[in-house]
Amino acid sequence: MNFRGKLIDTSQVVTVQTDGEQITAIHRGEAGDAIGGDDVWIAPAIFDVQVNGVGGINYKAKDLTVEKIVETAAWMHRTGTGLWCPTVTTSSEEDAVHGLALLARACEESEVARASFVGFHVEGPYIASEDGPRGAHPLAHVRDPDWDEFQRYQEAAGGRIAIFTLAPERDGALEFIEKVAATGVIVSIGHSGASPERIQEAVAAGAQMSTHLGNGAHAELPRHPNYIWEQLAADALWAGIIPDGFHLPPAVLKSFYRAKGKERLCLVSDVASIAGLSPGIYGSESGLGQSELHANGKISLAGTPYLAGAGLFLDSGIPNAVRFTDASLSDAIEMTSINPARLLRIEDRVGSVEVGKEASLSLFRWEEGQEKLDVVATVVRGRVVYQTG
């Protein structure tokens, strides 16, 4: 199969040839029928490490089914996102195990899910109890780390948990971080009100990431020191940031980009299950009340200014990163392709357009000033999973 367009890193117009799941050749000459065109960008597949659900489907819902999980793939592929980490947020053990087990079944039964799901992300339940850092997670299910429970989670997931988010100030958290990190799972600091000293201890114990840095935090903090500065300054920590324009104002997004550097940042959507639906008020995922999806993509607890997840995908987040920071389009794509691959230590397989790499690609049109990528096609392991008419 042939794909034609401008390589995202060089702007050269090329033909990318694939055979089966791999890229077999990249050359400047045309090669028969090809998807794309000289005005189309060819990039590695957009890779989002934090997706809570989409299209009215929540990855921890009691009524979740394998069929619904596979349905979420079509929603994501339309936005150019070919790879992602389905995320199960704070809940009872029963609901978390149910969701993780169904995600694992989907990987076993569906080629589409198996190709697109690059490990699972568990966000909570070992997070801060206090308002602010807890965010929209239900207080009733917040608890201290439990190694045995984590093992039950991982067993249900078939060993596919790749990222685990927690608050390091919880009792027993440092020992838990050491044990989880030793298994190869990325431990991420999030929904935390930890002291700077505890952040340092968490990094020493093996924490490697900050989940949606700057969110899941107190509304007011000491100027310095505080846990946001500490995580920004920690060279050992990757940071996920949400570039929807609501979770981090443009000036904050720009400052985080400059402070952390593109080499240690992953742009994430953090989309909630109602993302993609029509604007309106929907039932709660969190138990904190109804959620309102606004026409501009913002999601808030209905009748309040408080955020309750995100409604914009990375096809909007990537242009926002270019508009609000010093990042070029190529830089923004790096933070949604090779960086997540490096974080999860799979950059030998995905994250760049190279001969021998997996043929997972995002093709789109975009010019500076556009607020959204115009997705032309999404390719996962050599299979065109979405194409415009």
N, C-alpha and C positions, 0 to 999 in steps of 0.2 A: 504494500500500500504506500502511496506517495502523499506527502504533505508539503505545500508550497507556502513560503512566507519569509518574513524578515526575522532572523535570529535575534532574540532579545538582547544578547550581550554584545553583538557586533553590528547589528542593523543590516547585515548582508542578506540579500535575497537568495535563498537556497531551496533545494528540494531535499526533504528528509525522507529516506526510504526505510520501511520497516518490513520485517518478515517474522510472523508469529508475534511474540511478545517483545522483541528487541529492535532497536535501531541498528540498521545494517550499513547505511551509507548516508553521508551528507555531502552534497555537491551543488555547484552553482548552476549547472545545466538543468533544463527541464527534463521531465521523464514521464511523458504521457499524462494520462488523467491524474489530477492531484486535487486534494481538498485544500482550500485556502486561496491564496493569490498574492500578488506582489505587494498589496497594501495591507496584508494580514501579518500580525506578529505571531511568531512561534516561540512558545516558552515551555519550560518544564511544567507539568501539571501543577496547578495550584494545590497546596498542601496545607491543611488547616488542622492544628492539633487540639482544637477545642470546639466541638459541635455537640450541643445538648439535645438536638432534635430539630425537626423542620416540618413544615407543612401540616401542623397539628399533631405530629407524632413525637412523643417524648420517650427517650431511651430508657427511662426508669418507670414508665407508666404500668399500672396493673393490667391494662388491656393490651399491652404490647404483644405483637406476634411477629414471627419471622417475615411474614408477608408485608407487614407495615415497615419493618426495618429495611427490607429491600426497596420499598417505595421511597424511602428517604434518599436513596441513591439518585433517583431521577431528579429530585429537587436540587440536590447539590450539583449534579453534573450540568444542569442548565446554567449554573452560575460560573462554570469553568473550573470548579473545584473537583479534581479527580481523585484526590487522596485526602483522608481525614481520620481523626481519632474520635470515634463516638464517645461521648462523655456522659458518665452516670454521676449525678450530683447527690448531695446529702439526702439520705432516706433511711428507712428501717433496713436492717440486714436482709430481711425477707425480700423487700422490693429490689434492693441492689443486686442480690444474688439472682433474682428472677430476670432482671434486665441484662446482666452480664452473661447469664446462661443462654438467653435468647440471641444476644449478639454473637456469641460463639457458634450457636447453631446456624445462624445466618451465614457465617463464614464457611461453615462446613457444607451447607446446602446450596448456596448461591455463589456462582462464579463472580458476579458483579460485586457482592459484598466482600468476598475474599480478596478481590483485587483492589478495592477502594479503601478498605478499613486497614489502616496501618497501626495496629495496636489500639487498645482502649485507654481512655483517660478516666480516672476516678477522682472526682473533686469533692472532698469531704468523705465521711462525716466528721473527721477529726479536725474540726476547725474552731475558730473562736466562738464563744457563746454570746459575747456582748454585741449590742446593736452597733451597726457601722461595719466592723470587720466581718460580721456574719453575712452581711448583704441580705439577699432574698432567700437564703437557705433556712429551712424550718428548724427553729430552736428545739423542738421536741425530739429531733433525731441527732442533734450534735452531741458528741461524746469523745472520751479520751481514746488514744490509739490502743488497738487490740491486735496483737500479732496473730493470734489464732483466727480472728475474724478476717484479717487481711488474707491469710492463707485460704480461707473458705471462698473469699472473693476471687482469688487467683485461680482456684480450682474450678469454680463456676465459669470463669472466663477462658478456660482451657489454656492458661498460661499467657494470655494475650494482653494483660494489663501492662502498658508501657510507661504511663505517667500517673503518679499518685500525688494529689495536692493535699497539704495539711497545714495546720498552724503549729509551729515548733514550740510555742509556749505551753501547749497542753501537757499534762502530767504524762511522763513516760515517752514523750515525743522523740527525744534525742536517741534513746536506745532503739526506738522503732525505726527512725531514719537510717541508722546504721544497718539494721537487719534488712530493710527493704532495699536500700542501695546495693547491698551485697548480692542481691538476686539479679541485679541488672536493670531494675525498674528505676526510671528517673523520678526522684523525689523533688516536688516543687513546693515552694512556700507560697501560701495564698490564704485569703480570708483570715488574716492574722493581725494581731495587735502586739506582736512581740517587741521586746526591747531590742535596741541595736546589738547588745551583747548576746542575746539569744539568737539573733539572726547569724552572728558570727559563729556561734556554737553549732547551729544547724548546718552551716556550710562545712565546718570542720567534720561534722558527722556524716556528710555525704550528700546534702541537698545540692541540686545542680540547676535549679530553675526558679523563676518567680512567675506565678500564675497571674495573668491580667494585672500587671504591676500598676499601682495607682488606684485600683478599684478593689472592692472588698476591704475598705479602710475607713478609719474615723473621718468624720466631716471636718474636724479640726485637729491639728497636730502641733506639737512644739516646732518652732522654726528649725531647730537642730539641737540635739540629734533626733532622728526618728527613723522608723523602719523603712520608709521609702528611700531616703538618701542612702541608708546602709545597703539596701539591695542594689541600688544603682551603682554604688561604688564597688560592689563585690565582683571582681573580675571572674570569679569561678561560676557565677550565676548567669545562665541565659535568662532572658525576660520575654514573656509573652505580653503583647500590648494590643489593645482593641482600637483600631483606627476608624471608628464609625463617626467620630466628631461629637459624640455625646458622652461616652465613658471618659475620654480624655479630651479636654478642649484643645484646639489647634496649637496654642502656645506650649501646653504641657507635652503634647505629642512631639513637637519639635525639640523641646528640651530633653526629653527622654531619648530621642534618637541621637542627639548630639552627645549626651552623657554616656550612653551605653555603647554606641557605635553599632553600625548595621551588622557587624560580624557576630554579635551576641543577641540579636533580636529576632523574634518570630512574630509576624503579624497574625493575629487570630481573630476570628469573627465572634466567638462565644454566642452564636445564635441560639435563641430559645426555641422551643417547639412551635411557637406560633409564627415564627419567621416565615415569610413567603405568603401568608394569608392576607386577606383584605383587612384594611384598617378597621378596628373595632375593639370591643371589650370581650375578653375571653376568661374562661375559668382558670383558677390559679394552679401553677405547677408547684408552688412553694408552701401553700397553706397560709400565706400572709394576706390573702385577698385576691380579687380579680386583677388581671393584667390588661393594660390598654396598649394596643399596637397603633401608633400614630401614622399618619400618611407619609411622614418623612422617614419612617423606619425606626424611630425611637420606641422603646418598650418601657413602660413605667407601671408601677402599682397604681391601679385606677384611682383617680382623684388625688394623687400625690405627685410630688416632683421626683420621687425616688425611682431609680432604674431597677428593672426586673429582668435583666438579660438584654440581648441585642437582637435587632431585627434586620440588620444589613449584612450581606455576605461580603466575601473578600473581593468580589467584582466591583464593589463600591469602596472597600477599604484600601485597595491598592491605589486607585486614583487619589483618595484622600491623603495617603502617605506622601504622594508626590506633591499635592497641593499645599500641605501643611508643614512639610519638613524640607530638608535639603536633599532628600532622596530623589534620584532619577527613577524612571520607570524600571530600568534594569535593576537598580538597588532594591526597589520595592518587591520585584519578582524574586530576587535572591532571598528576601526575608519571608517569602511564602513558597519556597521550593527547596533550595539547597540547604538553607539554615535548619528547617525542621528535619530534613534528612540527616544532617550532621548531629543534631540534638539526639535523634533516636539511633544514631550510628548505622544508618543504612545508605549513606551517600555513595557507596560503591555500586548501588543498584538503581537509585532514583535521585531526582533533584537537579539534573542537568540534561541538556540535549547533546548527547555524545554517542558515537558509535559504540555498541556493546552495552549501553545502558537500556533500562526498561523503556519501552515506547509508551510512556505516559506523558501526554502533552496537553497544553491549553492553547488554542488558537483564537485570536481575538483581534478586533480593530480598536484602536484608541489613538486619539490625538490629544495633546495637552489642552486642558480646559474641560474635557468631557468628565462628567461626574461618575460614569460607570463604564466598565469595559463592555464592548459589544462582542459577546462570545459567538464565535463561528463554529467551533467544534471542541469537544472534550474527548480525549483518547486515553484509555486506561489499558495498559499491557497490550497495546497494539490493536485494541478493539475500539471502534468509534462508538462511544456511549451516548453522545449527544451531538447533533448537527443541526444548524439552522436550515430552514427550507430553501 
